[in-house]
Amino acid sequence: MLDTGTVIVSLAAGTIAIVVLRYVQARKPVANYPPGPWGLPILGNLLQILKRPDYYRYFTELGEKYGSVYSCMLGHHNLVIVSGIDSIKEALITRGNDFADRPEHFAITLINPQRLGIADAYFTDAWYNQRHFAHKTLRGFGFGKTSFESKIMEEVEFLIQHFKSICGNPTDVRNFVANSIANVICSITFGKRFNHFEDPQFLESMTCMRDLFMAAGSIIVQMGHIFPILRPLLWKQINDVKTSTTNLSKFLLEEIC
């Protein structure tokens, strides 16, 4: 009869063997899969990337070692990286339809679970028709034409006047500039501009948008994408994203209706 120690060691060895085997299978899921560095089971190449403060150089070095198309893993996610002008041109232009779809992502699912619209939607005939309609409609409003400049210049004048009112005092202009850009878009889509220095609804909507992108792009949420097992622990971040999304949608619906 086997003792407890032998059983524990056997189970541990079997678990490790299964994890390693699954990692090896996931590392090359299909034939002709691009080459890339080997990482660790469960973590993939995450530690190799995070230990480099200049992690972007790590990807440059991988391109020099493995070629313009190579692969790596973040957690259990396989990534194929395309670098080099010729390879990027082939992927985005020559074979654009083959690479036009959107991958699954935890943050996008939180913000747009049905994947509606243009930016987050899957590459389907419905997406193509909607994009074509949106582009045609925006051009009717002056997008891409010289007539569009008048709306931009109008907003620039308000922004300049606001800067003058600051009287040379130090200030963070990021929100002012972002609000002005958003106001140009609002003037086209809603047919009116907002007083983005005083309008409470507009300011609240811009705050929701900033909070939304900060929460969805936070390192904690990205870890939830890489390691799905962590998602039940991210209830606060998930609620923040959903709250900001609801508030922003409410503002848009009120303006549209």
PyMOL commands that set and color helices and strands:
alter all, ss='L'
color gray80, all
select helices_A, chain A and resi 4-27+46-50+55-66+85-94+96-99+106-111+125-140+148-165+174-189+200-216+219-226+228-233+235-256
alter helices_A, ss='H'
color red, helices_A
select strands_A, chain A and resi 69-74+77-82
alter strands_A, ss='S'
color yellow, strands_A
deselect
rebuild
show_as cartoon
